[in-house]
Amino acid sequence: MQPLGPDLAHTHPRPVHWLATAAALAAVVAGAAVLQPSDAKATTDTSTAAAPGTGAPVVKAPDPTAAHYPVDCGPAKLDVTDRASGDLDGDGRPETVAVVRCHSATGTPPSGMYVLAQPDGRKADGGQAGQGAGRGRPRVVATFLDPKEQMSVKDFALRGTKVSATLLGYSSEQVPRCCPDLQRKVNWQWKDGRFALTALPAPGSV
């Protein structure tokens, strides 16, 4: 995987090169795939899905506003800033990819990006029992981006089975939190039983 750009590093809470961050994200995604129930696969841009000609009931995509995410916003509320639904892994059941962040009137709080599946009656949410896992709520079955990585998201899209986004970050703590000065385009796609992360070439790279 290529680095996320020349001299791309941020220092919150410690200096982290974007190459290492991309590798960490890949590890998180791989781990999330392991945590999924064996029957939970991830979803084109449709909010419902059913096997054609089977007469099976239409399955609604998970509602991202009803899920509990592993994000601590303190007294602030959690905003769902973007969403898309579709059958990412071809199992005929839609999932939802949600981009979330803590509400703030100033600055740009870091974003989280999660894949949601419908509840199955078991405590799931990546094993986080206290995060609202259980009956009746969508399950968090994969983490694409953890807010701890201190990145934000733009150009989020789901096309077919590919999730794409541009990750924004900061070259130093002196850069105002409103104005990230680093960016890298990335894709996630279901492959060999897990979500594979691909970082596109950095701007200006050969």
Disulfide bonds with the S-S distance in Angstrom:
Cys73-Cys102 1.99
